[in-house]
C-alpha cells in the first residue's frame, strides 16, 4: 500500500546507513487493541501509525497518503507537529487494521 504513495518508506526508522532526505514515510505498529472476552482474543486489531516527514508543509504528499488510505477503506486520524530539533514536519496518521 505504501509503495503506491511513491515515497521511500521504512519500518520504524531509517538508520545512519540508509538515511535519506525528506520527504519519506515511516510506519510502525506500536500496540494492539484486540477485542477479547472470557479470556479469549476474538479479533486481533493492530494500531498502525504512518508518519510523513518533510522539510516543508507538503500538501501534495499528504493528499497522496490520504487518497491511498481512502482507496483501501481505512479510517484514520491525522495530527501534525513541527519537530524543531529535526527542522521537519511530521504528519501522523493513526488507524486500526
PDB file as gemmi writes it, atoms N, CA and C in Angstrom:
CRYST1    1.000    1.000    1.000  90.00  90.00  90.00 P 1                      
ATOM      1  N   UNK A   1       0.822  -1.181   0.000  1.00  0.00           N  
ATOM      2  CA  UNK A   1       0.000   0.000   0.000  1.00  0.00           C  
ATOM      3  C   UNK A   1       0.879   1.263   0.000  1.00  0.00           C  
ATOM      4  N   UNK A   2       1.897   1.293   0.852  1.00  0.00           N  
ATOM      5  CA  UNK A   2       2.747   2.486   0.918  1.00  0.00           C  
ATOM      6  C   UNK A   2       3.536   2.713  -0.357  1.00  0.00           C  
ATOM      7  N   UNK A   3       3.846   1.657  -1.082  1.00  0.00           N  
ATOM      8  CA  UNK A   3       4.593   1.838  -2.329  1.00  0.00           C  
ATOM      9  C   UNK A   3       3.789   2.658  -3.340  1.00  0.00           C  
ATOM     10  N   UNK A   4       2.468   2.633  -3.223  1.00  0.00           N  
ATOM     11  CA  UNK A   4       1.615   3.400  -4.132  1.00  0.00           C  
ATOM     12  C   UNK A   4       1.728   4.907  -3.905  1.00  0.00           C  
ATOM     13  N   UNK A   5       2.195   5.329  -2.735  1.00  0.00           N  
ATOM     14  CA  UNK A   5       2.368   6.762  -2.464  1.00  0.00           C  
ATOM     15  C   UNK A   5       3.524   7.314  -3.294  1.00  0.00           C  
ATOM     16  N   UNK A   6       4.542   6.484  -3.538  1.00  0.00           N  
ATOM     17  CA  UNK A   6       5.665   6.907  -4.363  1.00  0.00           C  
ATOM     18  C   UNK A   6       6.802   7.554  -3.597  1.00  0.00           C  
ATOM     19  N   UNK A   7       6.804   7.410  -2.278  1.00  0.00           N  
ATOM     20  CA  UNK A   7       7.885   7.943  -1.452  1.00  0.00           C  
ATOM     21  C   UNK A   7       8.657   6.789  -0.818  1.00  0.00           C  
ATOM     22  N   UNK A   8       9.921   7.009  -0.477  1.00  0.00           N  
ATOM     23  CA  UNK A   8      10.650   5.974   0.257  1.00  0.00           C  
ATOM     24  C   UNK A   8       9.983   5.733   1.611  1.00  0.00           C  
ATOM     25  N   UNK A   9      10.009   4.479   2.072  1.00  0.00           N  
ATOM     26  CA  UNK A   9       9.433   4.174   3.379  1.00  0.00           C  
ATOM     27  C   UNK A   9      10.226   3.061   4.040  1.00  0.00           C  
ATOM     28  N   UNK A  10      10.110   3.024   5.369  1.00  0.00           N  
ATOM     29  CA  UNK A  10      10.850   2.048   6.167  1.00  0.00           C  
ATOM     30  C   UNK A  10      10.035   1.760   7.422  1.00  0.00           C  
ATOM     31  N   UNK A  11      10.214   0.560   7.962  1.00  0.00           N  
ATOM     32  CA  UNK A  11       9.566   0.258   9.235  1.00  0.00           C  
ATOM     33  C   UNK A  11      10.345   0.924  10.369  1.00  0.00           C  
ATOM     34  N   UNK A  12       9.683   1.661  11.209  1.00  0.00           N  
ATOM     35  CA  UNK A  12      10.153   2.301  12.432  1.00  0.00           C  
ATOM     36  C   UNK A  12      11.101   3.478  12.204  1.00  0.00           C  
ATOM     37  N   UNK A  13      12.186   3.301  11.450  1.00  0.00           N  
ATOM     38  CA  UNK A  13      13.112   4.421  11.261  1.00  0.00           C  
ATOM     39  C   UNK A  13      14.124   4.081  10.163  1.00  0.00           C  
ATOM     40  N   UNK A  14      14.705   5.124   9.635  1.00  0.00           N  
ATOM     41  CA  UNK A  14      15.851   4.961   8.744  1.00  0.00           C  
ATOM     42  C   UNK A  14      17.100   5.022   9.623  1.00  0.00           C  
ATOM     43  N   UNK A  15      18.081   4.207   9.333  1.00  0.00           N  
ATOM     44  CA  UNK A  15      19.308   4.201  10.118  1.00  0.00           C  
ATOM     45  C   UNK A  15      20.360   5.063   9.437  1.00  0.00           C  
ATOM     46  N   UNK A  16      21.472   5.218  10.079  1.00  0.00           N  
ATOM     47  CA  UNK A  16      22.532   6.057   9.501  1.00  0.00           C  
ATOM     48  C   UNK A  16      23.054   5.483   8.186  1.00  0.00           C  
ATOM     49  N   UNK A  17      22.988   4.167   8.003  1.00  0.00           N  
ATOM     50  CA  UNK A  17      23.488   3.594   6.741  1.00  0.00           C  
ATOM     51  C   UNK A  17      22.454   3.659   5.613  1.00  0.00           C  
ATOM     52  N   UNK A  18      21.186   3.889   5.947  1.00  0.00           N  
ATOM     53  CA  UNK A  18      20.195   4.018   4.879  1.00  0.00           C  
ATOM     54  C   UNK A  18      19.402   5.321   5.005  1.00  0.00           C  
ATOM     55  N   UNK A  19      20.019   6.350   5.580  1.00  0.00           N  
ATOM     56  CA  UNK A  19      19.365   7.644   5.761  1.00  0.00           C  
ATOM     57  C   UNK A  19      19.111   8.295   4.400  1.00  0.00           C  
ATOM     58  N   UNK A  20      17.951   8.914   4.266  1.00  0.00           N  
ATOM     59  CA  UNK A  20      17.600   9.627   3.039  1.00  0.00           C  
ATOM     60  C   UNK A  20      17.072  11.007   3.397  1.00  0.00           C  
ATOM     61  N   UNK A  21      17.016  11.854   2.436  1.00  0.00           N  
ATOM     62  CA  UNK A  21      16.460  13.194   2.633  1.00  0.00           C  
ATOM     63  C   UNK A  21      14.941  13.132   2.560  1.00  0.00           C  
ATOM     64  N   UNK A  22      14.245  13.986   3.309  1.00  0.00           N  
ATOM     65  CA  UNK A  22      12.782  14.044   3.223  1.00  0.00           C  
ATOM     66  C   UNK A  22      12.349  14.561   1.850  1.00  0.00           C  
ATOM     67  N   UNK A  23      11.154  14.254   1.411  1.00  0.00           N  
ATOM     68  CA  UNK A  23      10.095  13.587   2.165  1.00  0.00           C  
ATOM     69  C   UNK A  23      10.246  12.067   2.149  1.00  0.00           C  
ATOM     70  N   UNK A  24       9.769  11.452   3.240  1.00  0.00           N  
ATOM     71  CA  UNK A  24       9.749  10.000   3.341  1.00  0.00           C  
ATOM     72  C   UNK A  24       8.679   9.583   4.352  1.00  0.00           C  
ATOM     73  N   UNK A  25       8.388   8.296   4.357  1.00  0.00           N  
ATOM     74  CA  UNK A  25       7.383   7.726   5.269  1.00  0.00           C  
ATOM     75  C   UNK A  25       8.047   6.736   6.210  1.00  0.00           C  
ATOM     76  N   UNK A  26       7.522   6.667   7.414  1.00  0.00           N  
ATOM     77  CA  UNK A  26       7.896   5.639   8.384  1.00  0.00           C  
ATOM     78  C   UNK A  26       6.588   5.045   8.893  1.00  0.00           C  
ATOM     79  N   UNK A  27       6.575   3.737   9.035  1.00  0.00           N  
ATOM     80  CA  UNK A  27       5.377   3.096   9.582  1.00  0.00           C  
ATOM     81  C   UNK A  27       5.778   2.200  10.737  1.00  0.00           C  
ATOM     82  N   UNK A  28       4.835   2.022  11.678  1.00  0.00           N  
ATOM     83  CA  UNK A  28       5.080   1.143  12.818  1.00  0.00           C  
ATOM     84  C   UNK A  28       3.759   0.672  13.397  1.00  0.00           C  
ATOM     85  N   UNK A  29       3.853  -0.417  14.124  1.00  0.00           N  
ATOM     86  CA  UNK A  29       2.698  -0.971  14.831  1.00  0.00           C  
ATOM     87  C   UNK A  29       3.041  -0.912  16.320  1.00  0.00           C  
ATOM     88  N   UNK A  30       2.684   0.214  16.992  1.00  0.00           N  
ATOM     89  CA  UNK A  30       3.119   0.409  18.371  1.00  0.00           C  
ATOM     90  C   UNK A  30       2.356  -0.402  19.417  1.00  0.00           C  
ATOM     91  N   UNK A  31       1.173  -0.879  19.060  1.00  0.00           N  
ATOM     92  CA  UNK A  31       0.365  -1.620  20.028  1.00  0.00           C  
ATOM     93  C   UNK A  31      -0.788  -2.312  19.321  1.00  0.00           C  
ATOM     94  N   UNK A  32      -1.536  -3.087  20.098  1.00  0.00           N  
ATOM     95  CA  UNK A  32      -2.748  -3.694  19.568  1.00  0.00           C  
ATOM     96  C   UNK A  32      -3.938  -3.222  20.408  1.00  0.00           C  
ATOM     97  N   UNK A  33      -5.100  -3.351  19.843  1.00  0.00           N  
ATOM     98  CA  UNK A  33      -6.355  -3.009  20.525  1.00  0.00           C  
ATOM     99  C   UNK A  33      -7.343  -4.138  20.261  1.00  0.00           C  
ATOM    100  N   UNK A  34      -6.941  -5.352  20.649  1.00  0.00           N  
ATOM    101  CA  UNK A  34      -7.721  -6.548  20.346  1.00  0.00           C  
ATOM    102  C   UNK A  34      -9.061  -6.560  21.071  1.00  0.00           C  
ATOM    103  N   UNK A  35     -10.022  -7.258  20.467  1.00  0.00           N  
ATOM    104  CA  UNK A  35     -11.306  -7.487  21.113  1.00  0.00           C  
ATOM    105  C   UNK A  35     -11.237  -8.848  21.793  1.00  0.00           C  
ATOM    106  N   UNK A  36     -11.400  -8.835  23.114  1.00  0.00           N  
ATOM    107  CA  UNK A  36     -11.311 -10.080  23.874  1.00  0.00           C  
ATOM    108  C   UNK A  36     -12.446 -10.162  24.883  1.00  0.00           C  
ATOM    109  N   UNK A  37     -12.824 -11.377  25.200  1.00  0.00           N  
ATOM    110  CA  UNK A  37     -13.822 -11.644  26.238  1.00  0.00           C  
ATOM    111  C   UNK A  37     -13.608 -13.063  26.740  1.00  0.00           C  
ATOM    112  N   UNK A  38     -13.902 -13.268  28.013  1.00  0.00           N  
ATOM    113  CA  UNK A  38     -13.790 -14.597  28.619  1.00  0.00           C  
ATOM    114  C   UNK A  38     -12.408 -15.208  28.413  1.00  0.00           C  
ATOM    115  N   UNK A  39     -11.374 -14.372  28.435  1.00  0.00           N  
ATOM    116  CA  UNK A  39     -10.013 -14.859  28.299  1.00  0.00           C  
ATOM    117  C   UNK A  39      -9.624 -15.289  26.900  1.00  0.00           C  
ATOM    118  N   UNK A  40     -10.413 -14.910  25.898  1.00  0.00           N  
ATOM    119  CA  UNK A  40     -10.144 -15.303  24.514  1.00  0.00           C  
ATOM    120  C   UNK A  40     -10.071 -14.047  23.647  1.00  0.00           C  
ATOM    121  N   UNK A  41      -9.075 -13.975  22.793  1.00  0.00           N  
ATOM    122  CA  UNK A  41      -8.996 -12.892  21.819  1.00  0.00           C  
ATOM    123  C   UNK A  41      -9.834 -13.290  20.613  1.00  0.00           C  
ATOM    124  N   UNK A  42     -10.922 -12.555  20.404  1.00  0.00           N  
ATOM    125  CA  UNK A  42     -11.822 -12.868  19.295  1.00  0.00           C  
ATOM    126  C   UNK A  42     -11.398 -12.186  17.996  1.00  0.00           C  
ATOM    127  N   UNK A  43     -10.911 -10.949  18.108  1.00  0.00           N  
ATOM    128  CA  UNK A  43     -10.494 -10.208  16.926  1.00  0.00           C  
ATOM    129  C   UNK A  43      -9.161  -9.535  17.234  1.00  0.00           C  
ATOM    130  N   UNK A  44      -8.152  -9.808  16.421  1.00  0.00           N  
ATOM    131  CA  UNK A  44      -6.854  -9.160  16.569  1.00  0.00           C  
ATOM    132  C   UNK A  44      -6.865  -7.859  15.771  1.00  0.00           C  
ATOM    133  N   UNK A  45      -6.583  -6.762  16.469  1.00  0.00           N  
ATOM    134  CA  UNK A  45      -6.594  -5.439  15.845  1.00  0.00           C  
ATOM    135  C   UNK A  45      -5.272  -4.754  16.167  1.00  0.00           C  
ATOM    136  N   UNK A  46      -4.504  -4.446  15.139  1.00  0.00           N  
ATOM    137  CA  UNK A  46      -3.253  -3.717  15.331  1.00  0.00           C  
ATOM    138  C   UNK A  46      -3.475  -2.232  15.143  1.00  0.00           C  
ATOM    139  N   UNK A  47      -2.803  -1.439  15.960  1.00  0.00           N  
ATOM    140  CA  UNK A  47      -2.759   0.004  15.765  1.00  0.00           C  
ATOM    141  C   UNK A  47      -1.599   0.273  14.808  1.00  0.00           C  
ATOM    142  N   UNK A  48      -1.886   0.945  13.709  1.00  0.00           N  
ATOM    143  CA  UNK A  48      -0.886   1.250  12.690  1.00  0.00           C  
ATOM    144  C   UNK A  48      -0.682   2.754  12.626  1.00  0.00           C  
ATOM    145  N   UNK A  49       0.563   3.184  12.719  1.00  0.00           N  
ATOM    146  CA  UNK A  49       0.925   4.587  12.549  1.00  0.00           C  
ATOM    147  C   UNK A  49       1.735   4.731  11.275  1.00  0.00           C  
ATOM    148  N   UNK A  50       1.344   5.685  10.455  1.00  0.00           N  
ATOM    149  CA  UNK A  50       2.116   6.063   9.275  1.00  0.00           C  
ATOM    150  C   UNK A  50       2.515   7.513   9.476  1.00  0.00           C  
ATOM    151  N   UNK A  51       3.811   7.790   9.370  1.00  0.00           N  
ATOM    152  CA  UNK A  51       4.329   9.132   9.598  1.00  0.00           C  
ATOM    153  C   UNK A  51       4.947   9.660   8.313  1.00  0.00           C  
ATOM    154  N   UNK A  52       4.518  10.837   7.909  1.00  0.00           N  
ATOM    155  CA  UNK A  52       5.076  11.521   6.745  1.00  0.00           C  
ATOM    156  C   UNK A  52       5.992  12.627   7.246  1.00  0.00           C  
ATOM    157  N   UNK A  53       7.251  12.576   6.839  1.00  0.00           N  
ATOM    158  CA  UNK A  53       8.233  13.591   7.216  1.00  0.00           C  
ATOM    159  C   UNK A  53       8.593  14.418   6.000  1.00  0.00           C  
ATOM    160  N   UNK A  54       8.654  15.748   6.194  1.00  0.00           N  
ATOM    161  CA  UNK A  54       9.022  16.641   5.104  1.00  0.00           C  
ATOM    162  C   UNK A  54       9.666  17.906   5.657  1.00  0.00           C  
ATOM    163  N   UNK A  55      10.516  18.523   4.832  1.00  0.00           N  
ATOM    164  CA  UNK A  55      11.178  19.764   5.223  1.00  0.00           C  
ATOM    165  C   UNK A  55      10.222  20.955   5.211  1.00  0.00           C  
ATOM    166  N   UNK A  56       9.248  20.907   4.335  1.00  0.00           N  
ATOM    167  CA  UNK A  56       8.256  21.979   4.207  1.00  0.00           C  
ATOM    168  C   UNK A  56       6.875  21.357   4.325  1.00  0.00           C  
ATOM    169  N   UNK A  57       5.874  22.186   4.582  1.00  0.00           N  
ATOM    170  CA  UNK A  57       4.496  21.683   4.611  1.00  0.00           C  
ATOM    171  C   UNK A  57       4.193  21.089   3.244  1.00  0.00           C  
ATOM    172  N   UNK A  58       3.837  19.807   3.227  1.00  0.00           N  
ATOM    173  CA  UNK A  58       3.773  19.040   1.980  1.00  0.00           C  
ATOM    174  C   UNK A  58       2.340  18.591   1.686  1.00  0.00           C  
ATOM    175  N   UNK A  59       1.513  19.507   1.227  1.00  0.00           N  
ATOM    176  CA  UNK A  59       0.101  19.223   0.962  1.00  0.00           C  
ATOM    177  C   UNK A  59      -0.068  18.099  -0.064  1.00  0.00           C  
ATOM    178  N   UNK A  60       0.753  18.085  -1.098  1.00  0.00           N  
ATOM    179  CA  UNK A  60       0.601  17.085  -2.161  1.00  0.00           C  
ATOM    180  C   UNK A  60       0.837  15.669  -1.651  1.00  0.00           C  
ATOM    181  N   UNK A  61       1.905  15.467  -0.885  1.00  0.00           N  
ATOM    182  CA  UNK A  61       2.163  14.127  -0.376  1.00  0.00           C  
ATOM    183  C   UNK A  61       1.156  13.716   0.699  1.00  0.00           C  
ATOM    184  N   UNK A  62       0.656  14.674   1.470  1.00  0.00           N  
ATOM    185  CA  UNK A  62      -0.409  14.353   2.423  1.00  0.00           C  
ATOM    186  C   UNK A  62      -1.633  13.837   1.668  1.00  0.00           C  
ATOM    187  N   UNK A  63      -1.973  14.512   0.578  1.00  0.00           N  
ATOM    188  CA  UNK A  63      -3.130  14.073  -0.213  1.00  0.00           C  
ATOM    189  C   UNK A  63      -2.900  12.679  -0.782  1.00  0.00           C  
ATOM    190  N   UNK A  64      -1.678  12.385  -1.231  1.00  0.00           N  
ATOM    191  CA  UNK A  64      -1.379  11.046  -1.754  1.00  0.00           C  
ATOM    192  C   UNK A  64      -1.599   9.981  -0.690  1.00  0.00           C  
ATOM    193  N   UNK A  65      -1.091  10.222   0.525  1.00  0.00           N  
ATOM    194  CA  UNK A  65      -1.271   9.254   1.615  1.00  0.00           C  
ATOM    195  C   UNK A  65      -2.756   9.082   1.909  1.00  0.00           C  
ATOM    196  N   UNK A  66      -3.480  10.178   2.032  1.00  0.00           N  
ATOM    197  CA  UNK A  66      -4.907  10.130   2.361  1.00  0.00           C  
ATOM    198  C   UNK A  66      -5.709   9.446   1.260  1.00  0.00           C  
ATOM    199  N   UNK A  67      -5.373   9.707   0.011  1.00  0.00           N  
ATOM    200  CA  UNK A  67      -6.069   9.045  -1.100  1.00  0.00           C  
ATOM    201  C   UNK A  67      -5.877   7.534  -1.054  1.00  0.00           C  
ATOM    202  N   UNK A  68      -4.653   7.083  -0.723  1.00  0.00           N  
ATOM    203  CA  UNK A  68      -4.389   5.640  -0.644  1.00  0.00           C  
ATOM    204  C   UNK A  68      -5.170   5.024   0.514  1.00  0.00           C  
ATOM    205  N   UNK A  69      -5.164   5.682   1.677  1.00  0.00           N  
ATOM    206  CA  UNK A  69      -5.920   5.152   2.816  1.00  0.00           C  
ATOM    207  C   UNK A  69      -7.402   5.054   2.481  1.00  0.00           C  
ATOM    208  N   UNK A  70      -7.934   6.072   1.826  1.00  0.00           N  
ATOM    209  CA  UNK A  70      -9.349   6.057   1.438  1.00  0.00           C  
ATOM    210  C   UNK A  70      -9.616   5.002   0.372  1.00  0.00           C  
ATOM    211  N   UNK A  71      -8.682   4.820  -0.538  1.00  0.00           N  
ATOM    212  CA  UNK A  71      -8.823   3.789  -1.580  1.00  0.00           C  
ATOM    213  C   UNK A  71      -9.020   2.408  -0.953  1.00  0.00           C  
ATOM    214  N   UNK A  72      -8.283   2.138   0.126  1.00  0.00           N  
ATOM    215  CA  UNK A  72      -8.381   0.843   0.789  1.00  0.00           C  
ATOM    216  C   UNK A  72      -9.408   0.814   1.918  1.00  0.00           C  
ATOM    217  N   UNK A  73     -10.178   1.882   2.058  1.00  0.00           N  
ATOM    218  CA  UNK A  73     -11.254   1.913   3.046  1.00  0.00           C  
ATOM    219  C   UNK A  73     -10.760   1.931   4.483  1.00  0.00           C  
ATOM    220  N   UNK A  74      -9.644   2.592   4.725  1.00  0.00           N  
ATOM    221  CA  UNK A  74      -9.060   2.643   6.064  1.00  0.00           C  
ATOM    222  C   UNK A  74      -9.379   3.991   6.703  1.00  0.00           C  
ATOM    223  N   UNK A  75     -10.107   3.943   7.823  1.00  0.00           N  
ATOM    224  CA  UNK A  75     -10.403   5.160   8.574  1.00  0.00           C  
ATOM    225  C   UNK A  75      -9.165   5.549   9.373  1.00  0.00           C  
ATOM    226  N   UNK A  76      -8.902   6.843   9.494  1.00  0.00           N  
ATOM    227  CA  UNK A  76      -7.682   7.299  10.158  1.00  0.00           C  
ATOM    228  C   UNK A  76      -7.929   8.605  10.891  1.00  0.00           C  
ATOM    229  N   UNK A  77      -7.033   8.909  11.807  1.00  0.00           N  
ATOM    230  CA  UNK A  77      -6.957  10.210  12.467  1.00  0.00           C  
ATOM    231  C   UNK A  77      -5.626  10.823  12.070  1.00  0.00           C  
ATOM    232  N   UNK A  78      -5.606  12.135  11.930  1.00  0.00           N  
ATOM    233  CA  UNK A  78      -4.400  12.824  11.457  1.00  0.00           C  
ATOM    234  C   UNK A  78      -4.019  13.923  12.437  1.00  0.00           C  
ATOM    235  N   UNK A  79      -2.734  13.973  12.786  1.00  0.00           N  
ATOM    236  CA  UNK A  79      -2.194  15.072  13.582  1.00  0.00           C  
ATOM    237  C   UNK A  79      -0.898  15.538  12.915  1.00  0.00           C  
ATOM    238  N   UNK A  80      -0.499  16.752  13.253  1.00  0.00           N  
ATOM    239  CA  UNK A  80       0.712  17.312  12.660  1.00  0.00           C  
ATOM    240  C   UNK A  80       1.550  17.996  13.727  1.00  0.00           C  
ATOM    241  N   UNK A  81       2.863  17.857  13.593  1.00  0.00           N  
ATOM    242  CA  UNK A  81       3.796  18.515  14.507  1.00  0.00           C  
ATOM    243  C   UNK A  81       4.973  19.038  13.699  1.00  0.00           C  
ATOM    244  N   UNK A  82       5.572  20.101  14.208  1.00  0.00           N  
ATOM    245  CA  UNK A  82       6.843  20.548  13.651  1.00  0.00           C  
ATOM    246  C   UNK A  82       7.926  20.143  14.638  1.00  0.00           C  
ATOM    247  N   UNK A  83       8.889  19.364  14.162  1.00  0.00           N  
ATOM    248  CA  UNK A  83       9.972  18.886  15.009  1.00  0.00           C  
ATOM    249  C   UNK A  83      11.133  19.869  14.904  1.00  0.00           C  
ATOM    250  N   UNK A  84      11.203  20.768  15.836  1.00  0.00           N  
ATOM    251  CA  UNK A  84      12.212  21.837  15.806  1.00  0.00           C  
ATOM    252  C   UNK A  84      13.624  21.271  15.748  1.00  0.00           C  
ATOM    253  N   UNK A  85      13.896  20.217  16.527  1.00  0.00           N  
ATOM    254  CA  UNK A  85      15.250  19.651  16.572  1.00  0.00           C  
ATOM    255  C   UNK A  85      15.660  19.049  15.234  1.00  0.00           C  
ATOM    256  N   UNK A  86      14.685  18.582  14.451  1.00  0.00           N  
ATOM    257  CA  UNK A  86      14.970  17.967  13.148  1.00  0.00           C  
ATOM    258  C   UNK A  86      14.715  18.919  11.985  1.00  0.00           C  
ATOM    259  N   UNK A  87      14.051  20.044  12.275  1.00  0.00           N  
ATOM    260  CA  UNK A  87      13.668  21.011  11.233  1.00  0.00           C  
ATOM    261  C   UNK A  87      12.801  20.325  10.165  1.00  0.00           C  
ATOM    262  N   UNK A  88      11.836  19.531  10.656  1.00  0.00           N  
ATOM    263  CA  UNK A  88      10.940  18.790   9.757  1.00  0.00           C  
ATOM    264  C   UNK A  88       9.529  18.807  10.306  1.00  0.00           C  
ATOM    265  N   UNK A  89       8.593  18.679   9.377  1.00  0.00           N  
ATOM    266  CA  UNK A  89       7.208  18.443   9.740  1.00  0.00           C  
ATOM    267  C   UNK A  89       6.970  16.945   9.831  1.00  0.00           C  
ATOM    268  N   UNK A  90       6.159  16.556  10.799  1.00  0.00           N  
ATOM    269  CA  UNK A  90       5.707  15.167  10.910  1.00  0.00           C  
ATOM    270  C   UNK A  90       4.184  15.176  10.860  1.00  0.00           C  
ATOM    271  N   UNK A  91       3.627  14.490   9.883  1.00  0.00           N  
ATOM    272  CA  UNK A  91       2.187  14.299   9.818  1.00  0.00           C  
ATOM    273  C   UNK A  91       1.946  12.842  10.180  1.00  0.00           C  
ATOM    274  N   UNK A  92       1.198  12.634  11.253  1.00  0.00           N  
ATOM    275  CA  UNK A  92       0.950  11.296  11.786  1.00  0.00           C  
ATOM    276  C   UNK A  92      -0.464  10.852  11.427  1.00  0.00           C  
ATOM    277  N   UNK A  93      -0.554   9.690  10.802  1.00  0.00           N  
ATOM    278  CA  UNK A  93      -1.839   9.049  10.501  1.00  0.00           C  
ATOM    279  C   UNK A  93      -1.956   7.840  11.411  1.00  0.00           C  
ATOM    280  N   UNK A  94      -2.995   7.808  12.243  1.00  0.00           N  
ATOM    281  CA  UNK A  94      -3.220   6.701  13.166  1.00  0.00           C  
ATOM    282  C   UNK A  94      -4.495   5.956  12.758  1.00  0.00           C  
ATOM    283  N   UNK A  95      -4.401   4.633  12.747  1.00  0.00           N  
ATOM    284  CA  UNK A  95      -5.546   3.814  12.337  1.00  0.00           C  
ATOM    285  C   UNK A  95      -5.459   2.462  12.992  1.00  0.00           C  
ATOM    286  N   UNK A  96      -6.533   1.690  12.880  1.00  0.00           N  
ATOM    287  CA  UNK A  96      -6.545   0.312  13.335  1.00  0.00           C  
ATOM    288  C   UNK A  96      -6.754  -0.594  12.140  1.00  0.00           C  
ATOM    289  N   UNK A  97      -5.962  -1.663  12.084  1.00  0.00           N  
ATOM    290  CA  UNK A  97      -6.074  -2.609  10.963  1.00  0.00           C  
ATOM    291  C   UNK A  97      -6.142  -4.030  11.484  1.00  0.00           C  
TER     292      UNK A  97                                                      
END                                                                             
